Every structure is written in structure tokens, then in C-alpha cells.
């Protein structure tokens, strides 16, 4: 299932408020899980959020150009994300979309 917003819009902050977007330079399972739990709790009723992996942030904004991740990492990261999300009670099923951004 594709995300309802494209990566360029997420990186520019044009469509989604910055508070609903988190950027992570690499994949750290512990940091990922904390962010997913925060989005799932959604105390401000924002409808969750977007976690963009492979993008370094600077003061909460993406540092461009993006570094990205190696293509070979995508499957392993997606598998680990699914595994981590099944540990959350109730189980959480995120929408994951690997994308290519400017090569």
C-alpha cells in the first residue's frame, strides 16, 4: 500500500506539520520503536505521523541532500520493523514504503 503523501512533500514540510514527521539518519531499532509508540499514542489527535529513515535532521528539519540507505538494507529493515511492531500491545501495523528520492 502506498503512502498518501509523496516523499518530496514530506521533506519540504508543505503538507504535513513538522511535529508529525521524524527523520532518522539510519535505522536504530530502539529509537524507531520509541518514535512509533509516540505516533501510535497520538495524544494530540494528529492521526499518527511519518518516520523517514535515511534522512539526517538538523533542528527537526531534513538536511538536504538526503543520504538515504543502501538498497540492500531495505528488506532487512522492513522485516525488523514488522517484527518490532508485533511486540507493541496491541500489535501495530505501519504502512511502509521504500522510495527513491533523486537517485
Phi and psi restraints in degrees (range 20) as a CNS / XPLOR table:
assign (resid 1 and name C) (resid 2 and name N)
       (resid 2 and name CA) (resid 2 and name C) 1.0 -79.8 20.0 2
assign (resid 2 and name N) (resid 2 and name CA)
       (resid 2 and name C) (resid 3 and name N) 1.0 151.2 20.0 2
assign (resid 2 and name C) (resid 3 and name N)
       (resid 3 and name CA) (resid 3 and name C) 1.0 -69.5 20.0 2
assign (resid 3 and name N) (resid 3 and name CA)
       (resid 3 and name C) (resid 4 and name N) 1.0 151.0 20.0 2
assign (resid 3 and name C) (resid 4 and name N)
       (resid 4 and name CA) (resid 4 and name C) 1.0 -77.4 20.0 2
assign (resid 4 and name N) (resid 4 and name CA)
       (resid 4 and name C) (resid 5 and name N) 1.0 3.6 20.0 2
assign (resid 4 and name C) (resid 5 and name N)
       (resid 5 and name CA) (resid 5 and name C) 1.0 -141.5 20.0 2
assign (resid 5 and name N) (resid 5 and name CA)
       (resid 5 and name C) (resid 6 and name N) 1.0 146.0 20.0 2
assign (resid 5 and name C) (resid 6 and name N)
       (resid 6 and name CA) (resid 6 and name C) 1.0 -89.3 20.0 2
assign (resid 6 and name N) (resid 6 and name CA)
       (resid 6 and name C) (resid 7 and name N) 1.0 162.4 20.0 2
assign (resid 6 and name C) (resid 7 and name N)
       (resid 7 and name CA) (resid 7 and name C) 1.0 -63.5 20.0 2
assign (resid 7 and name N) (resid 7 and name CA)
       (resid 7 and name C) (resid 8 and name N) 1.0 -34.7 20.0 2
assign (resid 7 and name C) (resid 8 and name N)
       (resid 8 and name CA) (resid 8 and name C) 1.0 -62.4 20.0 2
assign (resid 8 and name N) (resid 8 and name CA)
       (resid 8 and name C) (resid 9 and name N) 1.0 -39.5 20.0 2
assign (resid 8 and name C) (resid 9 and name N)
       (resid 9 and name CA) (resid 9 and name C) 1.0 -68.4 20.0 2
assign (resid 9 and name N) (resid 9 and name CA)
       (resid 9 and name C) (resid 10 and name N) 1.0 -36.8 20.0 2
assign (resid 9 and name C) (resid 10 and name N)
       (resid 10 and name CA) (resid 10 and name C) 1.0 -65.0 20.0 2
assign (resid 10 and name N) (resid 10 and name CA)
       (resid 10 and name C) (resid 11 and name N) 1.0 -43.2 20.0 2
assign (resid 10 and name C) (resid 11 and name N)
       (resid 11 and name CA) (resid 11 and name C) 1.0 -69.2 20.0 2
assign (resid 11 and name N) (resid 11 and name CA)
       (resid 11 and name C) (resid 12 and name N) 1.0 -26.6 20.0 2
assign (resid 11 and name C) (resid 12 and name N)
       (resid 12 and name CA) (resid 12 and name C) 1.0 -90.5 20.0 2
assign (resid 12 and name N) (resid 12 and name CA)
       (resid 12 and name C) (resid 13 and name N) 1.0 -18.5 20.0 2
assign (resid 12 and name C) (resid 13 and name N)
       (resid 13 and name CA) (resid 13 and name C) 1.0 73.3 20.0 2
assign (resid 13 and name N) (resid 13 and name CA)
       (resid 13 and name C) (resid 14 and name N) 1.0 18.6 20.0 2
assign (resid 13 and name C) (resid 14 and name N)
       (resid 14 and name CA) (resid 14 and name C) 1.0 -74.3 20.0 2
assign (resid 14 and name N) (resid 14 and name CA)
       (resid 14 and name C) (resid 15 and name N) 1.0 -31.3 20.0 2
assign (resid 14 and name C) (resid 15 and name N)
       (resid 15 and name CA) (resid 15 and name C) 1.0 -108.6 20.0 2
assign (resid 15 and name N) (resid 15 and name CA)
       (resid 15 and name C) (resid 16 and name N) 1.0 -34.2 20.0 2
assign (resid 15 and name C) (resid 16 and name N)
       (resid 16 and name CA) (resid 16 and name C) 1.0 -114.5 20.0 2
assign (resid 16 and name N) (resid 16 and name CA)
       (resid 16 and name C) (resid 17 and name N) 1.0 137.8 20.0 2
assign (resid 16 and name C) (resid 17 and name N)
       (resid 17 and name CA) (resid 17 and name C) 1.0 -62.6 20.0 2
assign (resid 17 and name N) (resid 17 and name CA)
       (resid 17 and name C) (resid 18 and name N) 1.0 146.8 20.0 2
assign (resid 17 and name C) (resid 18 and name N)
       (resid 18 and name CA) (resid 18 and name C) 1.0 -59.2 20.0 2
assign (resid 18 and name N) (resid 18 and name CA)
       (resid 18 and name C) (resid 19 and name N) 1.0 -28.9 20.0 2
assign (resid 18 and name C) (resid 19 and name N)
       (resid 19 and name CA) (resid 19 and name C) 1.0 -65.9 20.0 2
assign (resid 19 and name N) (resid 19 and name CA)
       (resid 19 and name C) (resid 20 and name N) 1.0 -17.9 20.0 2
assign (resid 19 and name C) (resid 20 and name N)
       (resid 20 and name CA) (resid 20 and name C) 1.0 -99.6 20.0 2
assign (resid 20 and name N) (resid 20 and name CA)
       (resid 20 and name C) (resid 21 and name N) 1.0 5.6 20.0 2
assign (resid 20 and name C) (resid 21 and name N)
       (resid 21 and name CA) (resid 21 and name C) 1.0 -123.8 20.0 2
assign (resid 21 and name N) (resid 21 and name CA)
       (resid 21 and name C) (resid 22 and name N) 1.0 132.7 20.0 2
assign (resid 21 and name C) (resid 22 and name N)
       (resid 22 and name CA) (resid 22 and name C) 1.0 -126.3 20.0 2
assign (resid 22 and name N) (resid 22 and name CA)
       (resid 22 and name C) (resid 23 and name N) 1.0 134.0 20.0 2
assign (resid 22 and name C) (resid 23 and name N)
       (resid 23 and name CA) (resid 23 and name C) 1.0 -109.7 20.0 2
assign (resid 23 and name N) (resid 23 and name CA)
       (resid 23 and name C) (resid 24 and name N) 1.0 135.6 20.0 2
assign (resid 23 and name C) (resid 24 and name N)
       (resid 24 and name CA) (resid 24 and name C) 1.0 -128.5 20.0 2
assign (resid 24 and name N) (resid 24 and name CA)
       (resid 24 and name C) (resid 25 and name N) 1.0 127.1 20.0 2
assign (resid 24 and name C) (resid 25 and name N)
       (resid 25 and name CA) (resid 25 and name C) 1.0 -63.4 20.0 2
assign (resid 25 and name N) (resid 25 and name CA)
       (resid 25 and name C) (resid 26 and name N) 1.0 -39.7 20.0 2
assign (resid 25 and name C) (resid 26 and name N)
       (resid 26 and name CA) (resid 26 and name C) 1.0 -136.1 20.0 2
assign (resid 26 and name N) (resid 26 and name CA)
       (resid 26 and name C) (resid 27 and name N) 1.0 -176.9 20.0 2
assign (resid 26 and name C) (resid 27 and name N)
       (resid 27 and name CA) (resid 27 and name C) 1.0 -100.0 20.0 2
assign (resid 27 and name N) (resid 27 and name CA)
       (resid 27 and name C) (resid 28 and name N) 1.0 110.5 20.0 2
assign (resid 27 and name C) (resid 28 and name N)
       (resid 28 and name CA) (resid 28 and name C) 1.0 -116.2 20.0 2
assign (resid 28 and name N) (resid 28 and name CA)
       (resid 28 and name C) (resid 29 and name N) 1.0 109.9 20.0 2
assign (resid 28 and name C) (resid 29 and name N)
       (resid 29 and name CA) (resid 29 and name C) 1.0 -53.9 20.0 2
assign (resid 29 and name N) (resid 29 and name CA)
       (resid 29 and name C) (resid 30 and name N) 1.0 -39.9 20.0 2
assign (resid 29 and name C) (resid 30 and name N)
       (resid 30 and name CA) (resid 30 and name C) 1.0 -66.8 20.0 2
assign (resid 30 and name N) (resid 30 and name CA)
       (resid 30 and name C) (resid 31 and name N) 1.0 -46.4 20.0 2
assign (resid 30 and name C) (resid 31 and name N)
       (resid 31 and name CA) (resid 31 and name C) 1.0 -65.0 20.0 2
assign (resid 31 and name N) (resid 31 and name CA)
       (resid 31 and name C) (resid 32 and name N) 1.0 -39.0 20.0 2
assign (resid 31 and name C) (resid 32 and name N)
       (resid 32 and name CA) (resid 32 and name C) 1.0 -59.1 20.0 2
assign (resid 32 and name N) (resid 32 and name CA)
       (resid 32 and name C) (resid 33 and name N) 1.0 -48.2 20.0 2
assign (resid 32 and name C) (resid 33 and name N)
       (resid 33 and name CA) (resid 33 and name C) 1.0 -62.6 20.0 2
assign (resid 33 and name N) (resid 33 and name CA)
       (resid 33 and name C) (resid 34 and name N) 1.0 -40.8 20.0 2
assign (resid 33 and name C) (resid 34 and name N)
       (resid 34 and name CA) (resid 34 and name C) 1.0 -60.4 20.0 2
assign (resid 34 and name N) (resid 34 and name CA)
       (resid 34 and name C) (resid 35 and name N) 1.0 -44.0 20.0 2
assign (resid 34 and name C) (resid 35 and name N)
       (resid 35 and name CA) (resid 35 and name C) 1.0 -66.2 20.0 2
assign (resid 35 and name N) (resid 35 and name CA)
       (resid 35 and name C) (resid 36 and name N) 1.0 -44.8 20.0 2
assign (resid 35 and name C) (resid 36 and name N)
       (resid 36 and name CA) (resid 36 and name C) 1.0 -61.5 20.0 2
assign (resid 36 and name N) (resid 36 and name CA)
       (resid 36 and name C) (resid 37 and name N) 1.0 -41.6 20.0 2
assign (resid 36 and name C) (resid 37 and name N)
       (resid 37 and name CA) (resid 37 and name C) 1.0 -63.8 20.0 2
assign (resid 37 and name N) (resid 37 and name CA)
       (resid 37 and name C) (resid 38 and name N) 1.0 -39.9 20.0 2
assign (resid 37 and name C) (resid 38 and name N)
       (resid 38 and name CA) (resid 38 and name C) 1.0 -63.6 20.0 2
assign (resid 38 and name N) (resid 38 and name CA)
       (resid 38 and name C) (resid 39 and name N) 1.0 -44.3 20.0 2
assign (resid 38 and name C) (resid 39 and name N)
       (resid 39 and name CA) (resid 39 and name C) 1.0 -65.5 20.0 2
assign (resid 39 and name N) (resid 39 and name CA)
       (resid 39 and name C) (resid 40 and name N) 1.0 -38.7 20.0 2
assign (resid 39 and name C) (resid 40 and name N)
       (resid 40 and name CA) (resid 40 and name C) 1.0 -66.9 20.0 2
assign (resid 40 and name N) (resid 40 and name CA)
       (resid 40 and name C) (resid 41 and name N) 1.0 -36.0 20.0 2
assign (resid 40 and name C) (resid 41 and name N)
       (resid 41 and name CA) (resid 41 and name C) 1.0 -68.1 20.0 2
assign (resid 41 and name N) (resid 41 and name CA)
       (resid 41 and name C) (resid 42 and name N) 1.0 -36.8 20.0 2
assign (resid 41 and name C) (resid 42 and name N)
       (resid 42 and name CA) (resid 42 and name C) 1.0 44.7 20.0 2
assign (resid 42 and name N) (resid 42 and name CA)
       (resid 42 and name C) (resid 43 and name N) 1.0 53.7 20.0 2
assign (resid 42 and name C) (resid 43 and name N)
       (resid 43 and name CA) (resid 43 and name C) 1.0 -60.3 20.0 2
assign (resid 43 and name N) (resid 43 and name CA)
       (resid 43 and name C) (resid 44 and name N) 1.0 -28.7 20.0 2
assign (resid 43 and name C) (resid 44 and name N)
       (resid 44 and name CA) (resid 44 and name C) 1.0 -90.2 20.0 2
assign (resid 44 and name N) (resid 44 and name CA)
       (resid 44 and name C) (resid 45 and name N) 1.0 3.8 20.0 2
assign (resid 44 and name C) (resid 45 and name N)
       (resid 45 and name CA) (resid 45 and name C) 1.0 56.9 20.0 2
assign (resid 45 and name N) (resid 45 and name CA)
       (resid 45 and name C) (resid 46 and name N) 1.0 45.2 20.0 2
assign (resid 45 and name C) (resid 46 and name N)
       (resid 46 and name CA) (resid 46 and name C) 1.0 -88.5 20.0 2
assign (resid 46 and name N) (resid 46 and name CA)
       (resid 46 and name C) (resid 47 and name N) 1.0 -7.1 20.0 2
assign (resid 46 and name C) (resid 47 and name N)
       (resid 47 and name CA) (resid 47 and name C) 1.0 85.4 20.0 2
assign (resid 47 and name N) (resid 47 and name CA)
       (resid 47 and name C) (resid 48 and name N) 1.0 31.4 20.0 2
assign (resid 47 and name C) (resid 48 and name N)
       (resid 48 and name CA) (resid 48 and name C) 1.0 86.0 20.0 2
assign (resid 48 and name N) (resid 48 and name CA)
       (resid 48 and name C) (resid 49 and name N) 1.0 -152.4 20.0 2
assign (resid 48 and name C) (resid 49 and name N)
       (resid 49 and name CA) (resid 49 and name C) 1.0 -166.1 20.0 2
assign (resid 49 and name N) (resid 49 and name CA)
       (resid 49 and name C) (resid 50 and name N) 1.0 -175.9 20.0 2
assign (resid 49 and name C) (resid 50 and name N)
       (resid 50 and name CA) (resid 50 and name C) 1.0 -122.6 20.0 2
assign (resid 50 and name N) (resid 50 and name CA)
       (resid 50 and name C) (resid 51 and name N) 1.0 128.8 20.0 2
assign (resid 50 and name C) (resid 51 and name N)
       (resid 51 and name CA) (resid 51 and name C) 1.0 -111.9 20.0 2
assign (resid 51 and name N) (resid 51 and name CA)
       (resid 51 and name C) (resid 52 and name N) 1.0 115.7 20.0 2
assign (resid 51 and name C) (resid 52 and name N)
       (resid 52 and name CA) (resid 52 and name C) 1.0 -106.6 20.0 2
assign (resid 52 and name N) (resid 52 and name CA)
       (resid 52 and name C) (resid 53 and name N) 1.0 113.6 20.0 2
assign (resid 52 and name C) (resid 53 and name N)
       (resid 53 and name CA) (resid 53 and name C) 1.0 -96.7 20.0 2
assign (resid 53 and name N) (resid 53 and name CA)
       (resid 53 and name C) (resid 54 and name N) 1.0 135.0 20.0 2
assign (resid 53 and name C) (resid 54 and name N)
       (resid 54 and name CA) (resid 54 and name C) 1.0 104.3 20.0 2
assign (resid 54 and name N) (resid 54 and name CA)
       (resid 54 and name C) (resid 55 and name N) 1.0 9.2 20.0 2
assign (resid 54 and name C) (resid 55 and name N)
       (resid 55 and name CA) (resid 55 and name C) 1.0 -127.8 20.0 2
assign (resid 55 and name N) (resid 55 and name CA)
       (resid 55 and name C) (resid 56 and name N) 1.0 118.0 20.0 2
assign (resid 55 and name C) (resid 56 and name N)
       (resid 56 and name CA) (resid 56 and name C) 1.0 -73.6 20.0 2
assign (resid 56 and name N) (resid 56 and name CA)
       (resid 56 and name C) (resid 57 and name N) 1.0 145.4 20.0 2
assign (resid 56 and name C) (resid 57 and name N)
       (resid 57 and name CA) (resid 57 and name C) 1.0 -114.7 20.0 2
assign (resid 57 and name N) (resid 57 and name CA)
       (resid 57 and name C) (resid 58 and name N) 1.0 156.4 20.0 2
assign (resid 57 and name C) (resid 58 and name N)
       (resid 58 and name CA) (resid 58 and name C) 1.0 -135.5 20.0 2
assign (resid 58 and name N) (resid 58 and name CA)
       (resid 58 and name C) (resid 59 and name N) 1.0 108.9 20.0 2
assign (resid 58 and name C) (resid 59 and name N)
       (resid 59 and name CA) (resid 59 and name C) 1.0 56.9 20.0 2
assign (resid 59 and name N) (resid 59 and name CA)
       (resid 59 and name C) (resid 60 and name N) 1.0 38.8 20.0 2
assign (resid 59 and name C) (resid 60 and name N)
       (resid 60 and name CA) (resid 60 and name C) 1.0 83.3 20.0 2
assign (resid 60 and name N) (resid 60 and name CA)
       (resid 60 and name C) (resid 61 and name N) 1.0 -1.0 20.0 2
assign (resid 60 and name C) (resid 61 and name N)
       (resid 61 and name CA) (resid 61 and name C) 1.0 -112.7 20.0 2
assign (resid 61 and name N) (resid 61 and name CA)
       (resid 61 and name C) (resid 62 and name N) 1.0 150.5 20.0 2
assign (resid 61 and name C) (resid 62 and name N)
       (resid 62 and name CA) (resid 62 and name C) 1.0 -68.4 20.0 2
assign (resid 62 and name N) (resid 62 and name CA)
       (resid 62 and name C) (resid 63 and name N) 1.0 139.3 20.0 2
assign (resid 62 and name C) (resid 63 and name N)
       (resid 63 and name CA) (resid 63 and name C) 1.0 -90.8 20.0 2
assign (resid 63 and name N) (resid 63 and name CA)
       (resid 63 and name C) (resid 64 and name N) 1.0 114.6 20.0 2
assign (resid 63 and name C) (resid 64 and name N)
       (resid 64 and name CA) (resid 64 and name C) 1.0 -102.4 20.0 2
assign (resid 64 and name N) (resid 64 and name CA)
       (resid 64 and name C) (resid 65 and name N) 1.0 148.9 20.0 2
assign (resid 64 and name C) (resid 65 and name N)
       (resid 65 and name CA) (resid 65 and name C) 1.0 -72.5 20.0 2
assign (resid 65 and name N) (resid 65 and name CA)
       (resid 65 and name C) (resid 66 and name N) 1.0 154.5 20.0 2
assign (resid 65 and name C) (resid 66 and name N)
       (resid 66 and name CA) (resid 66 and name C) 1.0 -70.9 20.0 2
assign (resid 66 and name N) (resid 66 and name CA)
       (resid 66 and name C) (resid 67 and name N) 1.0 147.8 20.0 2
assign (resid 66 and name C) (resid 67 and name N)
       (resid 67 and name CA) (resid 67 and name C) 1.0 -81.1 20.0 2
assign (resid 67 and name N) (resid 67 and name CA)
       (resid 67 and name C) (resid 68 and name N) 1.0 -39.6 20.0 2
assign (resid 67 and name C) (resid 68 and name N)
       (resid 68 and name CA) (resid 68 and name C) 1.0 74.4 20.0 2
assign (resid 68 and name N) (resid 68 and name CA)
       (resid 68 and name C) (resid 69 and name N) 1.0 -171.2 20.0 2
assign (resid 68 and name C) (resid 69 and name N)
       (resid 69 and name CA) (resid 69 and name C) 1.0 -127.2 20.0 2
assign (resid 69 and name N) (resid 69 and name CA)
       (resid 69 and name C) (resid 70 and name N) 1.0 160.9 20.0 2
assign (resid 69 and name C) (resid 70 and name N)
       (resid 70 and name CA) (resid 70 and name C) 1.0 -71.2 20.0 2
assign (resid 70 and name N) (resid 70 and name CA)
       (resid 70 and name C) (resid 71 and name N) 1.0 140.4 20.0 2
assign (resid 70 and name C) (resid 71 and name N)
       (resid 71 and name CA) (resid 71 and name C) 1.0 -55.4 20.0 2
assign (resid 71 and name N) (resid 71 and name CA)
       (resid 71 and name C) (resid 72 and name N) 1.0 -36.7 20.0 2
assign (resid 71 and name C) (resid 72 and name N)
       (resid 72 and name CA) (resid 72 and name C) 1.0 -64.1 20.0 2
assign (resid 72 and name N) (resid 72 and name CA)
       (resid 72 and name C) (resid 73 and name N) 1.0 -20.9 20.0 2
assign (resid 72 and name C) (resid 73 and name N)
       (resid 73 and name CA) (resid 73 and name C) 1.0 -81.1 20.0 2
assign (resid 73 and name N) (resid 73 and name CA)
       (resid 73 and name C) (resid 74 and name N) 1.0 -21.5 20.0 2
assign (resid 73 and name C) (resid 74 and name N)
       (resid 74 and name CA) (resid 74 and name C) 1.0 -55.4 20.0 2
assign (resid 74 and name N) (resid 74 and name CA)
       (resid 74 and name C) (resid 75 and name N) 1.0 -49.4 20.0 2
assign (resid 74 and name C) (resid 75 and name N)
       (resid 75 and name CA) (resid 75 and name C) 1.0 -64.0 20.0 2
assign (resid 75 and name N) (resid 75 and name CA)
       (resid 75 and name C) (resid 76 and name N) 1.0 -44.0 20.0 2
assign (resid 75 and name C) (resid 76 and name N)
       (resid 76 and name CA) (resid 76 and name C) 1.0 -64.9 20.0 2
assign (resid 76 and name N) (resid 76 and name CA)
       (resid 76 and name C) (resid 77 and name N) 1.0 -40.2 20.0 2
assign (resid 76 and name C) (resid 77 and name N)
       (resid 77 and name CA) (resid 77 and name C) 1.0 -66.1 20.0 2
assign (resid 77 and name N) (resid 77 and name CA)
       (resid 77 and name C) (resid 78 and name N) 1.0 -44.2 20.0 2
assign (resid 77 and name C) (resid 78 and name N)
       (resid 78 and name CA) (resid 78 and name C) 1.0 -61.6 20.0 2
assign (resid 78 and name N) (resid 78 and name CA)
       (resid 78 and name C) (resid 79 and name N) 1.0 -41.2 20.0 2
assign (resid 78 and name C) (resid 79 and name N)
       (resid 79 and name CA) (resid 79 and name C) 1.0 -63.0 20.0 2
assign (resid 79 and name N) (resid 79 and name CA)
       (resid 79 and name C) (resid 80 and name N) 1.0 -43.8 20.0 2
assign (resid 79 and name C) (resid 80 and name N)
       (resid 80 and name CA) (resid 80 and name C) 1.0 -65.6 20.0 2
assign (resid 80 and name N) (resid 80 and name CA)
       (resid 80 and name C) (resid 81 and name N) 1.0 -39.1 20.0 2
assign (resid 80 and name C) (resid 81 and name N)
       (resid 81 and name CA) (resid 81 and name C) 1.0 -60.1 20.0 2
assign (resid 81 and name N) (resid 81 and name CA)
       (resid 81 and name C) (resid 82 and name N) 1.0 -47.2 20.0 2
assign (resid 81 and name C) (resid 82 and name N)
       (resid 82 and name CA) (resid 82 and name C) 1.0 -60.7 20.0 2
assign (resid 82 and name N) (resid 82 and name CA)
       (resid 82 and name C) (resid 83 and name N) 1.0 -42.8 20.0 2
assign (resid 82 and name C) (resid 83 and name N)
       (resid 83 and name CA) (resid 83 and name C) 1.0 -61.5 20.0 2
assign (resid 83 and name N) (resid 83 and name CA)
       (resid 83 and name C) (resid 84 and name N) 1.0 -46.1 20.0 2
assign (resid 83 and name C) (resid 84 and name N)
       (resid 84 and name CA) (resid 84 and name C) 1.0 -64.5 20.0 2
assign (resid 84 and name N) (resid 84 and name CA)
       (resid 84 and name C) (resid 85 and name N) 1.0 -40.7 20.0 2
assign (resid 84 and name C) (resid 85 and name N)
       (resid 85 and name CA) (resid 85 and name C) 1.0 -69.2 20.0 2
assign (resid 85 and name N) (resid 85 and name CA)
       (resid 85 and name C) (resid 86 and name N) 1.0 -23.2 20.0 2
assign (resid 85 and name C) (resid 86 and name N)
       (resid 86 and name CA) (resid 86 and name C) 1.0 -76.8 20.0 2
assign (resid 86 and name N) (resid 86 and name CA)
       (resid 86 and name C) (resid 87 and name N) 1.0 -14.0 20.0 2
assign (resid 86 and name C) (resid 87 and name N)
       (resid 87 and name CA) (resid 87 and name C) 1.0 -83.4 20.0 2
assign (resid 87 and name N) (resid 87 and name CA)
       (resid 87 and name C) (resid 88 and name N) 1.0 -17.2 20.0 2
assign (resid 87 and name C) (resid 88 and name N)
       (resid 88 and name CA) (resid 88 and name C) 1.0 -75.5 20.0 2
assign (resid 88 and name N) (resid 88 and name CA)
       (resid 88 and name C) (resid 89 and name N) 1.0 139.2 20.0 2
assign (resid 88 and name C) (resid 89 and name N)
       (resid 89 and name CA) (resid 89 and name C) 1.0 -114.9 20.0 2
assign (resid 89 and name N) (resid 89 and name CA)
       (resid 89 and name C) (resid 90 and name N) 1.0 121.6 20.0 2
assign (resid 89 and name C) (resid 90 and name N)
       (resid 90 and name CA) (resid 90 and name C) 1.0 -67.5 20.0 2
assign (resid 90 and name N) (resid 90 and name CA)
       (resid 90 and name C) (resid 91 and name N) 1.0 156.4 20.0 2
assign (resid 90 and name C) (resid 91 and name N)
       (resid 91 and name CA) (resid 91 and name C) 1.0 -54.4 20.0 2
assign (resid 91 and name N) (resid 91 and name CA)
       (resid 91 and name C) (resid 92 and name N) 1.0 140.6 20.0 2
assign (resid 91 and name C) (resid 92 and name N)
       (resid 92 and name CA) (resid 92 and name C) 1.0 -114.7 20.0 2
assign (resid 92 and name N) (resid 92 and name CA)
       (resid 92 and name C) (resid 93 and name N) 1.0 136.0 20.0 2
assign (resid 92 and name C) (resid 93 and name N)
       (resid 93 and name CA) (resid 93 and name C) 1.0 -118.1 20.0 2
assign (resid 93 and name N) (resid 93 and name CA)
       (resid 93 and name C) (resid 94 and name N) 1.0 96.9 20.0 2
assign (resid 93 and name C) (resid 94 and name N)
       (resid 94 and name CA) (resid 94 and name C) 1.0 -78.3 20.0 2
assign (resid 94 and name N) (resid 94 and name CA)
       (resid 94 and name C) (resid 95 and name N) 1.0 158.2 20.0 2
assign (resid 94 and name C) (resid 95 and name N)
       (resid 95 and name CA) (resid 95 and name C) 1.0 -92.2 20.0 2
assign (resid 95 and name N) (resid 95 and name CA)
       (resid 95 and name C) (resid 96 and name N) 1.0 123.1 20.0 2
assign (resid 95 and name C) (resid 96 and name N)
       (resid 96 and name CA) (resid 96 and name C) 1.0 -116.9 20.0 2
assign (resid 96 and name N) (resid 96 and name CA)
       (resid 96 and name C) (resid 97 and name N) 1.0 132.0 20.0 2
assign (resid 96 and name C) (resid 97 and name N)
       (resid 97 and name CA) (resid 97 and name C) 1.0 -139.4 20.0 2
assign (resid 97 and name N) (resid 97 and name CA)
       (resid 97 and name C) (resid 98 and name N) 1.0 105.3 20.0 2
assign (resid 97 and name C) (resid 98 and name N)
       (resid 98 and name CA) (resid 98 and name C) 1.0 -69.6 20.0 2
assign (resid 98 and name N) (resid 98 and name CA)
       (resid 98 and name C) (resid 99 and name N) 1.0 132.7 20.0 2
assign (resid 98 and name C) (resid 99 and name N)
       (resid 99 and name CA) (resid 99 and name C) 1.0 -132.8 20.0 2
assign (resid 99 and name N) (resid 99 and name CA)
       (resid 99 and name C) (resid 100 and name N) 1.0 155.1 20.0 2
assign (resid 99 and name C) (resid 100 and name N)
       (resid 100 and name CA) (resid 100 and name C) 1.0 -104.4 20.0 2
assign (resid 100 and name N) (resid 100 and name CA)
       (resid 100 and name C) (resid 101 and name N) 1.0 130.3 20.0 2
assign (resid 100 and name C) (resid 101 and name N)
       (resid 101 and name CA) (resid 101 and name C) 1.0 -124.1 20.0 2
assign (resid 101 and name N) (resid 101 and name CA)
       (resid 101 and name C) (resid 102 and name N) 1.0 110.5 20.0 2
assign (resid 101 and name C) (resid 102 and name N)
       (resid 102 and name CA) (resid 102 and name C) 1.0 51.4 20.0 2
assign (resid 102 and name N) (resid 102 and name CA)
       (resid 102 and name C) (resid 103 and name N) 1.0 44.8 20.0 2
